[in-house]
Amino acid sequence: ASTFTTCSNHPAGTSRQEVLILASGGSINGSYDLVFNGLSATLDAASSISDIQSSLDSLATVGSVSVLTLASDDSNVAIRFDGAINYGVIFLQDDVPPHSYMVPELTIEDSNLGGAASSAVTVHCEAQQPAGVTFERQQICISGASGVNPSFTLTWSTVGTNASVQRSATSEAISATATAPELLSKLSAMGNDLDSSFSQRDFEVTEVTPSEWIVTFIVGLRSPLLSLSVTGDLPQLEASSAGLGGGTISIMTLADGSVPKSYMPEQQAAAAAMAAAAQQLAALSQQSSQKTSSIEVKPVAHICGDSKRTSAEQCDD
């Protein structure tokens, strides 16, 4: 059976979420649901590891994961010798969402699972922020929305802040019951108007309820979001409730972003210029050292009668 890595072995800034899933009891039968960030996949109790992998891959909120058996030496078997379902899920960081921090909770809904005395999801490793970095986190909450297809818009403005980019952007209409991927898509589409190259990998959106979300802004070294920030601290989103049919919307900052000053684009540019100048100076110095002067040394000639008296001559010029 597979085992998980030791959490402390993860390189700084690349730690990943790892969870263990166990359903134990007698002769387990029926089905169960895996729920992640507002979407769910239904699995048969006898599902293989490849079945579970395919079901999780089909959820738009999941991104890239790897499913490993903890039940058998056969890598595709999820059921232990005692009948328990036992496997692990590793949330990888090479897709959207990036699973960088505060990964939403993966839960198991087992009301249709017969024969199971209990089921549990245990976090083995918790994804961590890079050392010295705090990701910005903002909460969006809607209440009282009514009417047909209620919606809202978000505005993000750096105008009047000390950010290097002074721009403002307003999103397209966002459904009051948008899924996490739908909200993420609307956020990332604001990049062009903000003169920024950020993408969906620069955010994590967690659905708290169908009308409440937490947005995590992945500020880090070379993040395109930094040009909109003051050392990682981003302006708070603003919202219009005009399309909510009398409903209200509130936005609250849960954590101010922060990065070392050396991460900021202007500091990175200055450091790169200094490094280039130093490299050029070193190249010139090497070229200079390779250019050596050659001096021809001739022996002294001792010739009688040449009007040049030397101590070695045996005559008087």
Order of alpha helices (4+ residues) and beta strands (2+ residues): beta-beta-alpha-beta-beta-beta-beta-beta-beta-beta-beta-alpha-beta-beta-beta-beta-alpha
